[in-house]
Amino acid sequence: MGREQTVMVIRNRVALFLSAVFQPPVTVAALLMLSPVIEPGFPGTIWFGALAVLFVCVLPFAAVLLLVRLGKVSDHHVSERRQRAPVMGMAMLSLLAGLGVLTVVKSPVSVIVMVLTIVGSVVVLAVISLFWKISGHAGAIALSTGIALLMLGPPWLPLLLLIPAVSWSRVVLRAHTVAEVVMGVLVGGGVASGLWWLLRELMILAH
């Protein structure tokens, strides 16, 4: 194997690793587990975050894996654009169910705000996906790192390095174009983070 081939193999393996480790269900789950940190009672309230993870990440991802096994969806990344809208619709039902359960069990408001933010993000991604194959990986990592930074402050700035790393991996694997990952970052890092900030401010005013 020549030097260029070796470099290409290593590059692809790194890209595969980044795409697998920082796929949307994982990064969003980490953010949800962290969501109660800005309110009193943490880490005792972390189980509310875990409950949110069940409805936001685990159940939708399990459903996607089932659809893959049934041959209804191409792969667990839902690479085929035309398959994304139904999958996102299914995820939305689970999100709304989770929102209802979290409200009933009197979850910390910060967890509710996080789920509402993700609901808004899914709606935007679903609409865009009707016309364009926007990157869910880029959107999720931008959303997760952006909001984590807003919650935890400047010491966590290095988290933002994950955005170009994950975006690079999707382009290297030819899962998305540069434009598709850039749009994912803009939606996740801009729209979603802005929505979270707005809902958070409204929550503060309400109290």
MOVENMO-V482836 format. One record per helix or strand. SS is the DSSP state (h for helix, s for strand). FROM is the first residue (numbers start at 1). TO is the last residue. If there is no record, write none. Layout:
BEGIN
{{SS & FROM & TO} {SS & FROM & TO}}
END
This chain:
BEGIN
{{h & 3 & 21} {h & 24 & 38} {h & 46 & 69} {h & 81 & 104} {h & 109 & 129} {h & 136 & 152} {h & 154 & 172} {h & 178 & 206}}
END
